[in-house]
């Protein structure tokens, strides 16, 4: 059984603000196999990396991403819970993350979650596809909780690895997806889930796995990826090297 891929969920966000450039840099430096980002469209059509519909929780501003321009967002501090009044963290564009991965000293995959519902609907997938065309060497997997979004992306790219994410499954796996992304709690409640998925030809990415005990549990199931807020912990738990030789913040 091969080792699961360690995915830094929103970057190494136990130490740094989620989806900040610093959190992504640290995840790569620590040794994560992949980084994960959520993408949303601004009012003026830029893809930015942000989980919530609004910026209320993560910044010193308020409002919905879709109602704000990139310039307006860039004026704010996205330090979130790590805010100490001094350190500034600007919102990250999807292009910045692609450039970071493209220039990384080793291969690093990027998992891109398209967020829905969105006022822009299918335009989110179209803009992601357009952005990726400029980075042909970057290894990418596209994910969404929205079944329609998964199917839309397959229509744009017949080779892209696609993940259908879920907390509790509603209906069958979309034909477009050959990877499922169940929540850890659901995997724990359904013994044999990963084995049955693998028998059906599906890989399994489990989220969000944040303790050594859960990392060991998921690894033993045979899941293909462990999505975690703490990539250093996950790597160490599996006995893999962690780069802690210098200040990675």
Secondary structure, 3 states (H helix, E strand, C coil): CCCCEEEEECCCCCCCCCCCHHHHHHHHHHCCCEEEEEEEECCCCCEEECCCCECCCCCCCCCEHHHCCHHHHHCCCCCHHHCCCCCCCCCCEHHHHHHHHHCCCCCCEEEEEECCCCCCCCHHHHHHHHHHCCCCCCEEEEEECCHHHHHHHHHHCCCCEEEEEECCCCCCCCCCCCEEEEEHHHHHHCCCHHHHHHHCCCEEEEECCCCHHHHHHHHHHCCCEEEECCHHHHHHHCCCCCCCCCCCC
